[in-house]
Amino acid sequence: MSSDAPGAVARDLLGRDCQLVLEALAPTGDPHDAIHSARKAIRRMRALLALLDEDDFDLARDDLALRRLGKGLSDMRDAHVVVEAAARLQKADGADDWNAIITALAARREHILRRALARDPDFARRRSVVEQVLSHVQQQPWERLRRSRVRAALARSERRVVKAAARAAHDGDDEAVHRWRRRARRLRMQLDAAHALGAVHGHAYGNGAVARKAKALHKVSDRLGWMQDLRLLRNLVRNMPAIAERTRLIALIDSELETALP
């Protein structure tokens, strides 16, 4: 199999992201930014796995392992992003009223991290899971990967995004919006992967169209992600006792939420 065959590229993309997760979860550097980076790499891997034909590749258990790994990091990720969201709003607001909130959220973030590390010192168990996935990925029959099947999976993913967007517009509830965000983000990552695999050359998308579509999806997923972070922050602030100007700050969060929906 030549180095530019789609299977070889897919194998290398998955291997690279496995290594990124292993490095991110190593006991060095800023753990909060590292966890965020690890989750992004896990999402990229799962997005690529969803483009593969299940009849040819035995990766269902690896996808499940990655799903569980990402979910297990979500509390730490959420605890970090609400600190960043509060700091972002403070910068825009220019008021010291946010200081007590940011201090409380930072303490909560550290508590959640310490609790996770107590259960899994240095994230050794999590890194072992990634090493097993990496080993299994290398054993797959990558020469069987066909670009036509990748394109078909990409089309299915696009239809799911359209359906999720319509449901979110109709229902407007948090879960529908969150589903839309997840599917839009996955499709963006799949477009990047499909481009790398050469699966969209000569296709209806074309390289320029892929870039434009990916950029639009990035914008949508970023705004929906900001909405999610704001909702997490609002819920936490509502439960904080004795916070000066809490009513005003919650109103500011609500105002930001109204402008965040794509």
KEPA-877425 format. One record per atom (N, C-alpha, C, O, CB): residue in one letter; x, z, y. Coordinates in steps of 0.001 Angstrom, whole numbers, plus 500000, padded with zeros to 6 digits. Atoms other than C-alpha are relative to their C-alpha. Glycine has a CB too. Layout:
aXZY;...
END
This chain:
m500856500000498800;m500000500000500000;m500885500000501240;m501716500893501407;m499035501238500011;s499177500081498797;s501539498931503311;s499674501139500947;s498594501726500884;s499800498656500701;s500140498843499112;s502028501538506034;s498877499835501016;s498402500818501585;s501298500248500727;d501072500220499038;d499395499883508245;d498658499756499322;d497680499439499998;d500340498831500892;a501276500114500702;a496709499668505532;a499106501153500429;a499606502236500735;a500202499996498452;p500881498942499497;p493604501665506492;p500147501317499243;p500076502390499842;p498567499542499929;g499842498773500775;g494114504132503644;g501232500776500391;g501186502000500510;g500053499684498538;a498760499338499600;a497694504871504639;a499839500661501369;a500326501767501603;a501164498991500027;v500222499435498664;v496621505398508239;v499114501240499920;v499389502251500565;v499362498950500934;a500899498854500149;a493762507696507207;a500739501196499409;a500593502323499882;a498798499630499115;r499214498929500619;r496074509711504969;r500930500650501031;r501052501874501080;r500822499450498809;d499063499459499013;d498587510083507799;d499279500771501104;d499773501794501578;d500826498873500612;l500770499285498979;l495927511073510331;l499585501377499506;l499703502364500231;l498762499194500403;l500414498719500574;l494613513795508032;l501205500924499822;l501125502119500107;l499290499781498649;g498799499191500175;g498125514972507209;g500515500550501317;g500941501702501395;g501080499188499331;r499539499543498687;r499060515153510868;r499145501148500517;r499669502130501044;r499985498846501004;d500872498942499502;d496015517236511733;d500122501270499153;d500005502376499681;d498548499520500020;c499738498810500822;c496632519548508771;c501227500739500525;c501220501965500637;c500203499607498511;q498792499376499474;q500106520171510139;q499739500673501344;q500281501742501627;q501110498963500141;l500333499395498706;l498675520812513608;l499271501331499817;l499526502289500547;l499135499038500833;v500711498742500259;v496329523457512188;v500967501059499497;v500904502211499926;v498866499787498978;l499017499050500523;l499172525087510258;l500880500553501123;l501169501749501162;l500873499329498927;e499168499557498874;e501298525219513402;e499203500878500956;e499717501873501466;e500575498789500754;a500828499237499069;a498413526490515531;a499731501407499477;a499671502360500254;a498679499275500252;l500327498704500586;l497655529326513103;l501233500809499626;l501112501905499078;l499141499806498782;a498778499232500230;a501293530378512788;a500055501151501004;a499531501026502110;a501268499091500121;p499994498812499122;p501986533846514297;p500958499890501173;p501828500745501341;p500355501220499201;t499174500191498812;t503625532508517473;t499125499472501131;t498044498932500898;t501180499028499712;g500678500566498845;g502556531578520978;g498702500709500360;g498433501819499901;g499720498565499753;d501283499471499546;d499170532146522631;d498962499772498911;d498606498624498645;d499558499334501338;p500937500210501109;p496693532769519790;p498674499386500429;p498037498677499651;p499734501305499310;h501309500481499564;h493635531945521900;h499997498483500177;h499098497801499685;h499595500681501309;d499893501454499858;d494735528452522915;d500269499341498649;d499788498239498384;d501115499637500998;a499676500550501316;a496104527926519391;a498750499864499134;a498579498864498438;a501033500882499294;i501240500051500785;i492754528733517783;i499127498850500475;i498521498147499667;i499227501337500102;h500772501113499451;h491046526279520123;h500566498660499510;h499811497758499147;h500003500053501548;s499361501226500475;s493584523590519150;s499745499788498515;s499523498661498071;s501504500042500272;a500248500096501437;a493113524376515456;a498594499490499730;a498397498637498865;a500208501359499325;r501387500429500211;r489356523948515700;r499820498519500340;r499081497814499652;r499043500853500849;k500102501414499649;k489733520583517430;k500585499114498895;k500020498074498558;k500718499730501331;a499392500772501088;a492063519350514681;a499109500009498763;a498995498995498074;a501389500561499652;i500922499911501143;i489623520573512018;i498819499060500202;i498396498381499267;i499499501454499809;r501126500903499725;r486782518688513715;r500412498539499829;r499634497733499319;r499461500230501423;r499535501376500174;r488881515505513795;r500094499647498517;r499708498552498109;r501366499801500683;m499902500257501432;m489582515815510086;m498629499802499376;m498435498866498601;m500726501141499306;r501329500112500582;r485939516359509200;r499289498726500475;r498518498124499728;r499166501235500351;a500586501246499494;a484903513440511416;a500527498815499208;a499768497906498872;a500307499819501504;l499414501091500777;l487316511166509545;l499500500029498558;l499197498980497989;l501532500083500030;l500485499898501375;l486242512479506136;l498583499437499872;l498226498867498841;l500031501463499531;a501379500497500033;a482647511582507025;a499933498471500021;a498875497897499764;a499217500562501178;l499957501463500005;l483733507932507343;l500386499428498637;l500332498216498429;l500978499511501049;l499505500471501292;l484999507758503769;l498878499877498984;l497900500622499027;l501074500937499472;d500975500208501070;d483052506493500784;d500165501103498964;d501228501235498358;d500171498595499346;e499912498865500921;e482262509519498622;e500227499562498562;e500733500346497759;e498740500833500083;d499806500476501369;d482322507372495467;d501479499789499672;d501881499861498511;d499233498700499786;d498588500283500223;d486009506620495938;d500903501209500239;d502004501275499692;d500432498872500888;f499139498884499610;f487325509886497366;f499371501339499636;f498198501593499908;f500288499950501501;d500440498684500449;d487057513375495939;d500386501038501047;d501289501845500830;d500617500353498617;l499620499139498880;l487129515248499245;l498861500897500478;l498968501531501527;l500488499155501149;a501141499182499579;a483759517016499378;a500380501478500097;a499980502166501037;a498830499823499021;r499625498581499969;r485275520388498548;r500957500296501151;r500958501397501701;r500642500413498669;d499084499817498870;d487959519877501187;d499229500042501310;d499541500831502201;d501050498875500038;d500842499969498804;d485336519093503803;d499292501343500118;d499189501899501211;d498971498856499969;l500656498695499985;l483485522262502816;l500984501092500384;l500638501995501147;l499377500307498635;a498986499006499653;a486702524282503033;a500319499948501492;a500476500987502133;a501278499776499174;l499723500149498569;l487393522871506508;l498823500482500838;l499006501087501894;l500320498539500335;r501192499521499289;r483821523558507578;r500009501522500074;r499772502096501136;r498709499504499305;r499961498542500024;r484139527182506513;r501130500545500863;r500981501570501528;r500153500498498572;l498865499568499190;l487534527461508167;l499663499928501486;l499933500866502235;l501236499143499694;g500377500141498596;g486226526125511481;g498975501029500419;g499059501601501505;g499464498617500261;k501031499007499698;k483190528382511324;k500601501396500102;k500173502207500923;k498903499975498928;g499358498694499964;g485431531358510620;g500822500236501254;g501139501378501587;g500870500161498806;l499253499880498741;l487344530645513825;l499083499988501223;l499542500199502346;l501015498868500113;s500907500234498875;s484227530154515958;s499816501227500886;s499730501091502106;s498659499552499487;d500182498802499174;d483798533779517082;d501171500186500953;d500991500547502116;d499839501246499117;m498815499867499148;m487357533848518379;m500019498922501075;m500385499183502221;m501282499926499158;r500055501084499021;r486926530479520060;r498981500312501080;r499268500156502267;r499661498668499320;d501054499702499032;d483656531531521708;d500410501135500933;d500114501110502128;d498701500360499276;a499558498875499173;a485193534786522905;a501008499544501057;a501078500113502146;a500620501100499121;h499006500511499054;h487960532802524580;h499361499131501079;h499695499251502258;h501069499202499260;v500547500946499022;v485851530111526231;v499118500694501039;v499009500207502164;v499198498917499286;v500813499333498982;v483524532598527941;v500884500631501069;v500478500737502226;v499101501070499357;v499053499505498992;v486566534144529638;v500369498862500943;v500401499035502161;v501279500593499329;e499636501160499174;e487575530689530834;e498827499532500850;e499015499125501997;e500492498850499117;a501179500415499235;a484016529861531898;a499776500921501192;a499477500457502292;a498752499986499103;a500169499043498896;a483769533048533975;a501062499786501065;a500770499868502258;a500062501448499480;a498927500250499037;a487143532307535582;a499737498725500797;a500035498657501990;a501351499901499282;r500329501262499316;r485997528770536403;r498908500218501036;r498987499690502145;r499555498929498983;l501070499716499045;l482814530052538036;l500486500879501145;l500054500712502285;l498829500671499296;q499452499169498938;q484746532698539944;q500768499156501013;q500672499380502219;q500909501080499414;k499236500868499104;k487036530022541355;k499070499216500916;k499350499049502103;k500882499038499194;a500961500750499192;a484028528005542516;a499243500910500958;a498940500519502085;a499016499262499101;d500790499055499206;d482175531079543817;d500839500693501064;d500355500980502159;d499363501040499095;g499105499340499058;g485163532698545498;g499693501461500233;g500077502014501264;g499960499296501290;a500386498596499819;a483775536213544960;a500723500887498991;a501007500473497867;a498471500168499859;d499351499038500898;d485441539304543484;d499029500619499003;d499439501372498120;d500659501096500806;d501000499405500897;d482186540205541727;d500259499636498538;d499787500327497635;d498596499548500404;w499728500452501365;w483461538314538665;w501083500828499314;w501203500787498089;w500410498543500013;n498840499321500578;n486492540572538168;n499624500928498850;n500263500912497798;n500719500789501071;a500401499050501040;a484676543258536182;a499515499265498758;a499761499706497636;a498903500940500521;i500491500793501130;i483006540604534012;i501169499409499232;i501203499481498003;i499054498881500482;i498850500626500660;i486273538808533286;i500824501043499248;i501300500782498143;i500884499267501033;t499262498927500680;t488004542099532448;t499304500417498713;t499950500595497680;t500157501213500923;a500769499608501187;a485226543063530038;a500048498920498927;a500184499223497741;a498545500292500380;l499972501096500959;l485190539626528420;l501381499850499355;l501487499537498170;l499598498698500682;a498647500087500552;a488975539615528011;a500245501103498974;a500885500873497948;a501042500084501123;a499868498894500957;a488841543021526308;a499226499686498715;a499688499977497612;a499490501328500626;r500800500390501173;r486102541728524010;r500734498936499185;r500734498987497955;r498608499471500438;r499239501053500675;r488213538662523191;r501137500587499163;r501353500171498025;r500563499008501026;e498894499376500721;e491174540833522195;e499497500796498800;e500132500803497745;e500798500909500936;h500574499226501103;h488971543065520051;h499624499087498833;h499901499404497676;h498765500786500479;i500401500942501040;i487566540082518150;i501227499413499297;i501220499239498078;i499137498874500601;l498764500529500594;l491073538663517610;l500655501044499104;l501049500728497981;l500986499554501102;r499370498942500811;r492479541994516375;r499223500233498709;r499818500442497652;r500092501315500802;r500826499802501188;r489561542390513983;r500232498880498981;r500309499138497780;r498512500067500389;a499758501129500903;a490147538898512543;a501381500106499353;a501532499825498164;a499872498666500760;l498638499884500533;l493887539519512132;l500125501170499029;l500949501138498115;l501003500166501142;a499986498880500944;a493217542828510415;a499495499561498631;a499957500047497599;a499146501163500530;r500559500496501256;r491199540967507798;r500875498919499376;r500882498750498157;r498598499459500228;d499163501100500479;d493646538056507522;d501314500020500791;d501489499226501715;d499264498611500154;p498755499850499237;p497139539136508717;p500750498678500168;p500999497949499207;p500904501012499319;d499285501232499643;d498955536302510503;d499268498737499554;d499870497668499460;d501385500016499392;f500823501134500447;f496095534028509333;f500574499346498740;f500450498138498541;f499884498956501120;a499359500538501208;a497934533651506026;a498985499366499055;a499246498308498484;a500763501104499269;r501013500549500893;r494753533107504021;r499486498664500528;r499298497719499761;r498838500990499832;r500492501240499401;r493524530455506441;r501024498884499861;r500663497745499567;r499657500217501475;r498973501034500136;r496843528622506373;r500128499529498552;r500434498364498297;r501348500525500501;s499976500395501410;s496762528657502580;s498898498989499691;s499106498060498911;s499851501232499097;v501101500951500182;v493397526874502694;v500414498616500500;v500164497609499837;v498728500485500745;v499579501279499422;v494860524168504933;v501066499344499123;v501054498127498941;v500538500203501437;e498962500550500880;e497869523747502642;e499383499384498750;e499846498344498281;e501008501093499606;q500687500552501168;q495525523210499682;q499306498690500346;q499338497737499567;q498982501006499451;v500648501245499558;v493555520613501644;v501044498900500151;v500828497772499706;v499242500214501341;l498939500993499794;l496775518839502618;l500491499446498669;l500673498237498523;l501174500618500779;s499540500440501316;s497938518724499005;s498986499076499337;s499363498066498743;s500272501205499102;h501041500809500639;h494606517327497798;h499832498663500713;h499583497646500065;h498666500758499984;v500098501244499235;v494472514736500591;v501069499010499545;v500795497817499413;v500137500280501512;q498895500884500371;q497851513349499528;q499778499349498636;q500399498331498331;q501309500778499992;q500222500500501359;q496529512775495981;q498886498956499902;q498630498440498814;q499678501150499091;q501156500902500038;q493609510517496928;q500418498535499835;q501530498163500211;q499173500159501274;p499705501430500198;p493440506793496004;p499786499207501297;p498841498426501407;p499110499418498872;w500201500552498663;w493892505653499590;w499983498475500023;w499464497876500965;w501075500501500921;e500011501471500037;e494429502025498547;e498587499448499864;e498367498256500080;e500862499493498845;r501389500457500170;r490668501867497886;r499211499946501322;r498123499374501375;r499279500916499023;l500755499941498739;l489666502453501499;l499818498602500577;l500776497841500715;l500715500909501026;r500318501302499442;r487908499427502971;r499422500167501405;r498600501046501660;r499010499244499088;r500442499907498607;r487337498829506658;r498498499746500127;r497844500322500996;r500774499003500871;s501434500299499927;s483856497425506005;s499181501260499745;s498134501446500365;s499619498901498984;r500719498768500280;r482773500779504576;r500129500990501151;r499203501747501444;r500509500627498712;v499823499153498815;v484227502598507550;v499036499568501095;v498428500410501756;v501460499936500511;r500930500503498979;r482192500363509860;r498563500382499679;r497799500731500579;r500115498478500124;a501358499627500398;a479026501056507879;a499742501483500268;a498667501854500739;a499771499683498511;a500144498563499742;a479610504818508104;a499934500275501497;a499226501176501946;a501165500782499370;l500019499842498541;l480269504465511818;l498622499658500552;l498124500342501447;l501076499110500660;a501336500399499553;a476946502686512299;a498979501093499684;a498098501379500494;a499582498671499336;r500912498894500349;r475136505490510460;r500176501167500957;r499201501805501354;r500242500470498551;s499733498903499081;s476815508029512701;s499411499724501379;s498903500630502041;s501501500242500111;e500594500373498709;e475703506127515794;e498495500220500002;e497934500717500978;e500311498538500330;r501457499816500093;r472100506164514623;r499647501492500058;r498627501868500637;r499451499367498687;r500259498556499975;r472308509922514122;r500129500557501411;r499387501463501791;r500964500732499059;v499845499552498613;v473524510394517693;v498782499613500826;v498269500418501603;v501275499403500624;v501183500465499263;v470664508314519085;v498796500878499667;v498045501281500555;v499693498514499669;k501111499161500444;k468176510319517033;k500115501419500557;k499119502002500984;k499947500040498472;a499791498641499488;a469710513648518098;a499751500062501501;a499187501038501997;a501424500482499684;a500226500027498561;a469653512647521768;a498513499954500320;a498047500628501238;a500709498803500627;a501447500091499785;a465974511709521539;a499325501331499698;a498420501750500420;a499393498890499127;r500588498705500347;r465155515003519814;r500305501048501074;r499440501854501416;r500524500474498633;a499634499041498956;a467029516999522452;a499190499763501269;a498773500713501932;a501499499911500308;a500786500316498812;a465210515164525250;a498546500417499823;a497883500823500777;a500083498506500312;h501404499662500267;h461866515814523572;h499793501501499904;h498859502046500492;h499529499333498713;d500180498569500242;d462370519425522476;d500620500861501097;d499993501786501613;d500599500374498664;g499316499249498949;g464924520709524966;g500499501373499589;g501028502105500425;g499097500155501147;d499551498665500409;d465718523792522863;d501497499992499746;d502111498936499595;d499247500473498739;d498552499865500117;d469244525122522445;d500539499328498747;d501572498661498802;d500386501459500002;e499512500555501262;e469590524061518802;e500010498478500030;e500942497857499520;e499144500492498837;a500048501461499926;a468522520467519501;a501121499467500888;a501752498461500563;a498633499531500532;v498915500413499100;v470972520193522400;v501340500179499314;v502216499323499434;v499963500805501318;h498737499746500698;h473745521727520298;h500241498949498915;h501373498503498728;h499999501414499380;r499866501036501021;r473061519239517474;r500416498676500640;r501264497960500107;r498677499829499221;w499627501218499280;w473259516383519961;w501474500032500363;w502188499041500207;w499143499830501267;r498597499877499622;r476578517675521183;r500918499808498802;r501904499077498886;r500256501356500639;r499151500112501186;r478029518020517688;r500096498551499528;r501174498067499184;r499461500887498871;r500005501373500507;r476978514516516698;r500690499040500969;r501378498115500535;r498565499538499745;a499321500847499015;a478173512917519943;a501510500211499922;a502280499252499993;a499487500303501429;r498570499702500099;r481528514665519622;r500590499393498734;r501689498839498760;r500238501517500020;r499502500563501252;r481881513598515989;r500110498482500106;r501098497907499650;r499081500390498828;l499940501450499875;l481064509977516808;l501182499582500858;l501858498600500548;l498700499458500592;r498838500331499166;r483665509967519580;r501281500061499180;r502119499164499268;r500095500958501206;m498809499867500830;m486292511212517136;m500056498909498939;m501135498422498599;m500036501376499340;q500034501058501004;q485156508681514550;q500351498648500597;q500987497824499939;q498631499936499349;l499611501249499340;l485492505848517036;l501513499936500157;l502125498892499931;l499313499871501377;d498540499962499872;d489066506947517711;d500660499734498647;d501624498975498551;d500462501367500563;a499425500179501330;a489761507145513977;a499818498571499509;a500749497967498977;a499370500976499012;a500274501365500453;a488092503809513216;a500893498999500720;a501344498021500123;a498524499646500223;h499087500870499251;h490150502179515947;h501390500060499387;h502036499032499184;h500051500407501494;a498675499841500598;a493321503625514440;a500079499316498630;a501133498802498255;a500345501491499864;l500041500627501319;l492267502305511018;l499869498479500078;l499960497795499059;l498851500568499195;g500195501441499856;g491730498821512427;g498633499549499551;g498426498371499257;g501043499260499229;a501326500326500522;a488086498989511399;a499084499385501038;a498004498913500684;a499357501228499444;v500874500556498980;v486679497802514713;v500574498737500628;v499954498172501530;v499740501028501070;h499467501273499514;h488937494813515385;h499085498866499543;h498783498759498355;h501458499772499493;g500879501104500352;g486701491732515500;g498575500438499741;g497727499626499369;g500528499296498798;h501350499478500194;h483662493960515241;h499247499870501309;h499830499505502330;h500023501483499513;a500816500151498785;a480797493976517744;a500509500883501137;a500331500557502310;a498536500336499702;y499507499116498941;y482438496873519585;y501127499331500782;y501058499222502006;y500487501335499405;g498823500494499316;g485786495258520339;g500790501161500560;g500231502237500770;g499618499023501108;n499156498896499533;n488696497335521612;n499536500570501326;n499466501788501491;n501429499541500128;g500439499511498694;g487474497520525193;g498698500766499905;g498526501797500556;g499845498850500969;a501287499327500162;a483976498461524131;a500166501344499312;a499467502300499651;a499036499125499206;v499729498730500670;v485327501167521809;v500475501027501015;v500023502172501020;v501050499821498881;a499472499076498994;a487241502695524683;a498903500469500949;a498843501649501295;a501129499336500793;r501080499623499085;r484197502622526969;r498995500928499321;r498536501904499913;r499286498749500523;k500955499158500725;k481902504072524312;k500582501394499766;k499893502400499934;k499618499349498653;a499358498710500227;a484398506804523462;a500044500819501283;a499830502031501256;a501413499803499452;k499956499295498724;k484762507669527146;k498632500565500356;k498531501696500831;k500490499069501109;a501359499532499707;a480975507916527567;a499623501176499107;a499015502141499569;a498987498859499820;l500295498917500923;l480667510095524464;l500785501253500366;l500276502367500242;l500313499578498568;h499183498867499570;h483497512302525706;h499333500715501173;h499292501944501225;h501419499532500391;k500668499413498837;k481647512823528970;k498761500779499589;k498527501886500073;k499622498913501003;v501214499324500467;v478400513697527196;v500344501288499264;v499766502338499545;v499185499075499085;s499667498813500791;s480027516096524718;s500631501084500865;s500416502271500622;s500946499630498857;d499407499000499098;d482024517786527491;d498921500730500798;d498974501950500951;d501002499330500962;r501052499363499208;r478927518409529583;r499103500877499130;r498682501954499553;r499159498940500715;l500804499186500908;l476941519642526604;l500783501236499554;l500204502305499363;l499563499171498775;g499169498855500336;g479864521877525658;g500039501015501119;g500029502220500868;g501396499553499671;w500035499108498841;w479913523307529178;w498676500743500048;w498637501923500396;w500219499211501305;m501303499327500083;m476211524045528798;m500021501123498970;m499520502219499223;m498897498992499650;q499937498988501045;q476873525901525572;q500816501206500460;q500423502350500230;q500601499409498721;d499158498905499517;d479659527948527161;d499262500834501047;d499364502061501058;d501310499450500589;l500755499284498971;l477429528829530108;l498909500872499378;l498675501991499834;l499377499007500991;r501043499217500656;r474638529984527804;r500590501232499320;r500008502316499372;r499249499141498978;l499327498849500605;l477049532196525887;l500356501024501064;l500156502224500878;l501264499557499245;l499611499102498907;l478324533634529160;l498789500718500572;l498836501929500791;l500717499221501109;r501213499401499435;r474829534233530539;r499468501115499099;r499098502185499582;r498916498925500206;n500508498988500916;n473754536109527424;n500858501260500000;n500339502372499907;n499920499437498600;l499105498841499980;l476815538347527549;l499876500776501303;l499853502007501298;l501445499558499796;v500114499330498695;v476497539075531269;v498691500770500094;v498651501858500669;v500093498976501151;r501292499310499975;r472835539987530835;r500060501365499321;r499320502279499687;r498941499143499328;n499910498754500754;n473863542731528418;n501085500943500511;n501356501980499905;n500251499694498557;m498967499136499430;m476598544168530620;m499376500995500971;m498761500580501954;m501084499161500712;p500563499009499079;p475551547446532266;p500892500188501235;p502099499949501195;p499811501345499280;a499276499580498783;a476556548474535777;a500950498933500543;a502044499261501002;a500788501259499714;i499209501074499404;i477896545069536870;i499422499699501380;i498255499332501516;i500003498716499092;a500460500250498634;a477693544681540627;a499578498545500162;a500233497640499645;a501101500353501018;e500488501355499711;e475699541655541789;e499667499214498722;e499751497986498710;e501044499237500814;r500268500696501254;r474721540881538188;r498871498981500157;r498960497877499619;r499650501004498903;t501127500918499829;t471417539298539238;t500438498724500690;t500034497630500297;t498882500665500797;r499510501185499289;r473173536971541669;r500886499142499109;r500801497914499139;r500770500413501251;l499085500746500854;l475811536005539143;l499254499263498889;l499609498136498544;l501040500937499399;i500811500679501013;i473230535216536464;i499273498817500617;i499148497764499992;i498990500976499362;a500662501108499309;a471362533096538996;a500970498845500225;a500587497678500151;a499418500472501343;l498986501035499814;l474609531241539683;l500245499250498691;l500380498027498690;l501315500618500517;i499840500634501317;i475070530588535948;i498816499076499709;i498996497951499242;i500128501076498885;d501201500806500241;d471472529345535698;d500015498728500850;d499603497663500392;d498732500822500299;s499919501166499121;s472034527026538639;s500997498976499454;s500755497770499503;s500404500429501423;e499006500896500592;e475138525601536986;e499440499326498749;e499719498156498487;e501287500775499656;l500614500566501199;l473180525100533777;l499053498847500337;l499002497855499610;l499246501085499236;e500969501025499616;e470524523045535585;e500674498674500312;e500077497611500143;e499196500460501201;t499294501222499634;t473158520564536721;t500880499460498884;t501471498388499021;t500834500244501216;a499075500383501063;a475056520391533417;a499417499005499016;a500171498251498400;a500443501210499263;l500615500868501008;l472545518498531255;l500240498526500362;l499938498093501474;l498472500293499880;p499734501430499710;p473600514832530946;p498723499225500299;p498778498023500559;p500723499346498819;
END
